[in-house]
Amino acid sequence: MGGAFDWDDGDPFAKSTFGGDGIRLFEELFTEPHPLFSKEDFGLVLEGLAGDMILEIRKYGVNQLLNTGTERLLNYFYDKYAIEVPKLDEQNSSIRHNEIAFSVADSASDQSRALLGTRYTIRVPFAGDVRFFNSQPPVTGLAEPPVANLEASALIFNYDQLTHDTDALSASYEKDLASVKQYLGLLAEETGEFNSKIRSFVAAEIQVRRKKLLNDQGVAASLGIRLESAGFPSTYAAPEVQRKPRIVRPKASTDPYVPEPELELAEYENILGIIRATSLVIERNPSTFAESTEPEIRDHFLVQLNGHYRGEATGETFNAHGKADILIRSGGKNIFIAEVKFWDGAKSITDALVQLLTRYTAWRDSKIALIILNRRRDFSAVLGQVPSAIEACKNVLRRFEIPHETDFRYLLRHPDDPNKELLLTVMCFEVPQRKRLSS
């Protein structure tokens, strides 16, 4: 990240200015008026937040970290650490006035005299992170920042007058508001870039720690000595974040983590590649497949898959389980499942997803697929309906872009356990039908 803070610029943990769970508050926030946007470099604020994220990941309970789905962890860290640029609520601004005494020098007598004037106090509410108003943007040559009292959710501007000058009061207030908006706009550019990289930053840190923890576990288990179950604290509420409702860590079991068999992404892509190649054979041989049923086409996929995977050293084999199902089993558990369905409207996808999510045991990091066969012509229209049909499922977490125009990929949450995540690829193929000759 350029400008105020670079994610790759050393170790942000070492530069943290926040420490601990790190919502740093400025002790002088609620004292005398002072120039805004002038107390701390914004890059240090962002470095502090990055350091706090690393620290929390390092302190995260071992089994909680291993038993919690990655997407839920990423959502939690994003919700907690993404920072919100303040938005001024000018419509709900308020003004009050009170008399004050001014001491004015009398040039004739070299003495001062007291004059009664007026102080106009304008309160401008805002929603967002109060820290912005004390942060310096990474830009030089800006006009002097406005002076104000800073409260937790409002800016307080004071304007003193000896005479009643409405135009001067209005001009001073508008000038201060314009200056505040200019500074916030500059900070918003850095903020957007910071927030956009939180997920990838946290994902990388979580992966590093998980790998270390699993390696720790593997070394300990290799000695053949009974592993002790350490007492880990139960899940707890994260410290309150100033700008948001209370954010809590995702619930996860604190029981010792047991690694599940996992199909690597490269192998998953290879399986899908075999299925795609097989679909081309089906598409180019209408005389052979024009009358084929779902089970018959399913069996053709199985023949090709078994030709590649039978006899693997891991013992993984493909077996059908019920109508139109393809699966890989390892250690007695399914690690790849596919369902084959003819397109019969959006409901055919809904029904197939229900089958995939409820009829089979889906384990952590499982890879599943839904193969949609179309014999109804107008394939483009079918492809247009697929995403909305999938995204209507409440278990969908997010969509991934993949370089296959007739494929769609999603991350799903298992209905029985929000910490079990499934990678779903929906593959759509045109299946030939026998052409009728006109009489």
C-alpha positions in Angstrom: 0.0 0.0 0.0 1.4 3.3 -1.0 1.2 6.6 0.9 0.7 6.4 4.7 1.2 2.7 5.2 2.5 -0.2 3.2 1.4 -3.7 4.2 4.7 -5.0 2.9 6.9 -2.4 4.7 8.5 -4.5 7.4 6.6 -5.9 10.4 3.7 -3.7 11.3 3.5 -5.6 14.6 6.8 -4.2 15.6 5.7 -0.7 14.8 2.3 -0.9 16.6 1.5 2.3 18.5 -1.7 0.8 20.0 -0.6 -2.4 21.8 -2.8 -5.1 23.1 -6.3 -5.1 21.7 -5.4 -1.6 20.6 -8.3 0.8 20.2 -6.1 3.7 21.2 -8.0 6.7 22.7 -6.5 10.1 22.8 -6.5 11.4 26.4 -6.8 15.0 25.4 -9.9 14.4 23.1 -12.3 16.0 25.4 -10.3 19.0 26.7 -9.6 22.4 25.1 -10.1 23.2 21.5 -7.1 22.3 19.3 -6.2 22.1 15.6 -7.7 19.0 14.1 -5.8 16.5 11.8 -2.5 17.4 13.4 -1.5 15.0 16.2 -0.5 11.7 14.7 0.6 10.5 11.3 -2.2 8.4 9.7 0.4 5.8 8.6 1.1 5.1 12.3 -2.6 4.6 13.0 -2.8 2.0 10.2 0.4 0.3 11.3 -1.0 0.1 14.8 -4.1 -1.6 13.5 -2.2 -4.1 11.4 0.0 -4.9 14.5 -3.1 -5.4 16.6 -4.5 -7.9 14.0 -1.3 -9.9 14.1 -1.3 -9.9 17.9 -4.9 -11.1 18.1 -4.2 -13.9 15.7 -1.1 -14.9 17.7 -3.2 -14.9 20.9 -6.2 -16.7 19.4 -7.0 -19.9 21.2 -5.4 -22.9 19.4 -8.4 -25.1 19.0 -10.7 -22.1 18.4 -8.5 -21.0 15.5 -8.3 -24.5 14.0 -12.0 -25.3 14.5 -13.4 -22.0 13.1 -14.1 -21.7 9.4 -11.8 -19.3 7.6 -14.5 -17.2 6.1 -16.0 -16.6 9.6 -12.6 -15.6 10.9 -12.1 -13.2 8.0 -15.5 -11.6 8.6 -14.8 -11.2 12.3 -11.4 -9.5 11.7 -12.8 -7.3 9.0 -15.7 -6.2 11.1 -13.4 -5.4 14.0 -10.5 -3.7 12.3 -12.0 -2.0 9.1 -12.1 1.7 9.9 -14.9 3.9 9.0 -14.3 7.5 7.7 -16.5 9.9 9.7 -19.5 11.3 8.0 -20.7 14.7 9.1 -24.4 14.9 10.0 -24.9 18.5 9.1 -28.7 18.2 9.1 -28.7 17.6 12.9 -26.2 20.3 13.7 -27.2 22.6 16.5 -26.1 26.1 17.7 -26.2 27.8 21.1 -24.9 31.2 22.3 -23.7 32.7 25.6 -22.3 35.9 26.7 -18.5 36.2 27.3 -16.3 39.0 28.4 -13.5 40.3 26.2 -10.5 42.2 27.5 -9.7 44.9 25.0 -6.7 47.2 25.3 -7.4 51.0 25.4 -4.7 52.7 23.4 -5.4 56.1 25.0 -5.0 55.0 28.7 -2.7 52.0 28.2 -5.2 50.0 30.2 -7.6 47.2 29.2 -11.3 47.3 29.5 -13.9 44.6 29.5 -16.4 44.4 26.7 -19.4 42.0 26.6 -19.5 39.8 23.5 -21.1 36.6 22.3 -19.8 33.1 21.8 -21.6 31.0 19.2 -21.1 27.3 19.7 -22.0 25.0 16.8 -22.2 21.2 17.4 -21.8 19.0 14.3 -22.5 15.3 14.9 -20.7 12.6 13.0 -20.7 8.9 12.6 -17.4 7.0 12.2 -14.0 6.6 13.8 -13.1 9.6 16.1 -9.3 8.9 15.5 -9.5 10.4 12.0 -9.8 13.9 13.4 -6.4 13.7 15.1 -4.6 12.0 12.2 -2.4 13.8 9.7 -3.0 12.8 6.0 0.1 11.9 3.9 -0.1 15.1 2.0 1.9 18.4 2.4 1.0 22.0 1.6 -2.5 21.9 3.0 -4.2 24.9 4.5 -4.1 25.2 8.3 -6.6 22.7 9.8 -9.7 24.1 11.7 -9.7 24.3 15.4 -12.5 22.6 17.4 -13.4 20.6 20.5 -13.5 16.9 19.7 -16.2 14.7 21.4 -16.8 11.0 20.8 -19.4 11.7 18.2 -19.4 15.4 17.5 -17.2 18.4 16.5 -17.6 21.6 18.5 -16.8 24.9 16.8 -16.7 28.2 18.7 -17.0 31.6 17.1 -16.6 34.8 19.2 -18.1 38.1 18.1 -18.2 41.6 19.6 -20.8 42.7 17.0 -23.6 40.8 15.4 -22.3 39.8 12.0 -24.3 36.9 10.5 -22.3 36.9 7.3 -19.0 36.6 9.1 -20.3 33.8 11.3 -21.7 31.9 8.3 -18.4 32.3 6.3 -16.2 31.1 9.2 -18.4 28.1 9.8 -18.6 27.1 6.1 -14.8 27.5 5.7 -14.2 25.2 8.7 -16.7 22.6 7.3 -15.0 22.7 3.9 -11.6 22.2 5.5 -12.8 19.2 7.6 -14.3 17.6 4.4 -11.0 18.1 2.5 -8.9 16.4 5.2 -11.4 13.5 5.5 -11.4 13.0 1.8 -7.6 12.7 1.7 -7.7 10.2 4.6 -10.5 8.2 2.9 -8.2 7.3 0.0 -5.8 5.6 2.4 -8.6 4.0 4.4 -10.2 2.4 1.4 -7.0 0.7 0.4 -6.3 -0.4 3.9 -9.8 -1.9 4.4 -9.6 -3.7 1.0 -6.5 -5.6 2.0 -7.5 -6.7 5.5 -8.9 -10.0 4.4 -5.9 -11.1 2.4 -3.6 -9.9 5.1 -5.4 -11.8 7.9 -5.8 -14.9 5.7 -2.1 -15.1 5.2 -1.4 -14.6 8.9 -4.0 -17.3 9.8 -2.5 -19.7 7.3 1.0 -19.2 8.8 -0.2 -19.8 12.3 -2.5 -22.8 11.4 0.4 -24.4 9.6 2.7 -24.0 12.6 0.1 -25.3 15.0 -0.5 -28.4 12.8 3.2 -29.0 12.5 3.5 -28.6 16.3 0.8 -31.2 16.7 2.4 -33.6 14.2 5.8 -33.5 15.9 4.2 -34.2 19.3 2.1 -37.0 17.9 5.0 -38.6 16.2 6.5 -39.6 19.6 3.7 -42.0 20.2 3.0 -40.6 23.6 -0.6 -39.7 24.6 -1.3 -36.0 23.9 -2.6 -34.0 26.8 -5.7 -31.9 26.3 -4.8 -28.4 27.3 -7.5 -26.3 28.9 -8.2 -23.5 26.5 -10.5 -20.6 27.5 -14.0 -20.6 26.1 -14.9 -18.1 23.4 -15.1 -14.6 24.6 -16.5 -11.2 23.5 -14.0 -9.1 21.6 -13.4 -5.6 23.1 -16.0 -3.1 22.0 -15.2 -1.3 18.8 -16.1 2.4 19.2 -17.9 2.9 15.9 -19.9 -0.4 15.8 -22.1 -2.6 17.8 -20.3 -5.2 20.0 -18.4 -7.6 17.9 -17.8 -11.1 19.2 -15.5 -13.8 18.0 -17.3 -16.6 16.0 -18.2 -19.5 18.2 -16.1 -22.6 17.8 -15.4 -25.8 19.7 -12.5 -25.7 22.1 -12.1 -29.5 21.8 -8.7 -30.7 20.5 -8.6 -30.2 16.7 -8.6 -33.4 14.6 -7.4 -32.7 11.0 -9.8 -34.0 8.4 -8.8 -35.5 5.0 -8.4 -32.7 2.5 -8.5 -32.6 -1.3 -6.0 -30.1 -2.5 -7.2 -27.4 -4.8 -4.9 -28.5 -7.6 -6.4 -32.0 -7.5 -9.9 -30.6 -7.3 -9.2 -28.6 -10.5 -7.8 -31.7 -12.2 -11.1 -33.6 -11.4 -13.1 -30.7 -12.8 -10.9 -30.7 -15.9 -11.6 -34.3 -16.5 -15.4 -33.6 -16.2 -15.1 -30.8 -18.7 -13.2 -32.9 -21.2 -15.8 -35.6 -20.8 -18.6 -33.1 -21.5 -17.0 -32.3 -24.8 -17.1 -35.9 -25.8 -20.8 -36.0 -24.9 -21.5 -32.8 -26.8 -19.8 -33.9 -30.0 -21.5 -37.3 -30.1 -25.2 -36.6 -30.3 -26.1 -40.0 -31.8 -24.6 -41.7 -28.7 -25.9 -39.4 -26.0 -29.1 -37.9 -27.3 -31.3 -40.4 -25.4 -29.0 -40.9 -22.4 -30.5 -40.6 -18.9 -28.9 -38.9 -15.9 -27.5 -42.1 -14.5 -26.1 -43.1 -17.9 -24.3 -39.8 -18.3 -23.2 -39.9 -14.7 -21.6 -43.4 -15.3 -19.8 -42.0 -18.3 -18.2 -39.4 -16.0 -17.3 -42.1 -13.5 -15.6 -44.2 -16.2 -13.3 -41.4 -17.1 -12.6 -40.4 -13.5 -11.8 -44.0 -12.5 -9.4 -44.2 -15.5 -7.4 -41.4 -13.9 -7.7 -42.2 -10.2 -8.1 -45.9 -9.7 -5.1 -47.4 -7.8 -3.8 -44.1 -6.4 -1.3 -44.6 -3.5 -3.7 -42.8 -1.1 -6.3 -45.4 -1.8 -8.8 -42.8 -3.0 -11.4 -44.3 -5.3 -14.6 -43.0 -6.9 -18.0 -44.7 -6.1 -21.5 -43.8 -6.9 -23.8 -43.3 -3.9 -27.4 -43.2 -5.0 -28.7 -41.7 -8.2 -26.5 -39.3 -10.1 -23.8 -39.0 -7.3 -20.0 -39.0 -7.7 -17.8 -39.1 -4.6 -14.2 -39.6 -3.4 -13.7 -41.2 0.0 -10.6 -41.0 2.1 -10.3 -42.4 5.6 -14.0 -43.3 5.5 -15.1 -39.7 4.9 -16.3 -38.0 1.7 -13.8 -35.3 0.5 -15.3 -34.8 -3.0 -19.0 -35.0 -4.0 -20.7 -34.2 -7.2 -24.4 -34.3 -8.2 -25.5 -34.6 -11.8 -28.9 -33.0 -12.8 -30.7 -32.1 -15.9 -31.8 -28.5 -16.1 -35.5 -28.1 -15.2 -35.6 -24.5 -14.2 -34.0 -22.8 -11.2 -35.7 -25.3 -8.9 -33.5 -28.1 -10.2 -30.5 -26.2 -8.8 -32.3 -25.6 -5.5 -33.2 -29.3 -5.1 -29.6 -30.3 -6.0 -28.1 -28.0 -3.4 -30.4 -29.4 -0.8 -29.3 -32.9 -1.7 -25.6 -31.9 -1.6 -25.9 -30.1 1.8 -28.2 -32.5 3.6 -27.7 -36.0 2.2 -24.0 -36.2 2.5 -21.5 -35.7 5.3 -19.5 -32.6 4.3 -16.2 -32.1 6.0 -13.9 -29.1 6.5 -12.4 -27.9 3.3 -14.6 -30.3 1.3 -14.8 -29.8 -2.5 -18.1 -30.4 -4.1 -19.6 -29.9 -7.6 -23.0 -29.6 -9.2 -23.1 -30.7 -12.9 -26.1 -29.2 -14.7 -27.0 -30.7 -18.1 -29.1 -28.7 -20.5 -31.3 -30.2 -23.2 -33.8 -27.4 -23.4 -31.9 -25.2 -25.9 -31.3 -21.5 -25.2 -28.2 -22.3 -23.2 -27.4 -18.6 -22.7 -30.7 -18.1 -20.9 -30.0 -21.0 -18.6 -26.6 -19.6 -17.7 -28.2 -16.3 -16.9 -30.5 -17.9 -14.3 -27.9 -20.0 -12.6 -26.2 -17.4 -10.3 -29.5 -16.1 -8.9 -30.7 -19.6 -8.2 -27.5 -20.4 -6.3 -27.3 -17.2 -4.4 -30.8 -17.7 -3.2 -29.4 -20.3 -0.9 -28.8 -18.9 2.6 -25.7 -20.9 3.0 -23.8 -19.1 0.3 -20.9 -17.0 1.8 -19.4 -15.5 -1.3 -18.7 -16.0 -5.0 -15.4 -16.5 -6.7 -14.5 -15.5 -10.3 -13.1 -18.4 -12.3 -11.9 -18.5 -16.0 -14.7 -20.7 -17.3 -17.7 -19.0 -18.8 -20.1 -21.9 -18.0 -18.8 -22.5 -14.5 -19.8 -20.7 -11.2 -17.9 -21.1 -7.9 -19.0 -20.3 -4.4 -18.0 -20.8 -0.8 -20.8 -22.3 1.2 -21.5 -22.8 4.9 -22.6 -26.3 6.0 -26.2 -26.0 7.5 -25.3 -28.1 10.5 -22.0 -26.3 11.4 -21.2 -22.7 10.5 -17.5 -23.5 10.8 -17.5 -26.1 8.1 -16.9 -24.5 4.7 -17.6 -26.1 1.3 -16.2 -25.1 -2.0 -18.9 -25.5 -4.7 -18.4 -25.4 -8.4 -21.5 -25.4 -10.6 -20.6 -26.7 -14.1 -23.2 -26.3 -16.9 -23.0 -28.3 -20.1 -25.0 -28.6 -23.3 -26.2 -32.1 -23.9 -27.3 -33.0 -27.5 -30.8 -34.1 -28.3 -31.8 -36.1 -31.4 -32.8 -33.8 -34.2 -36.2 -34.4 -35.7 -36.3 -34.5 -39.5 -39.1 -32.5 -41.1 -41.5 -34.5 -43.1 
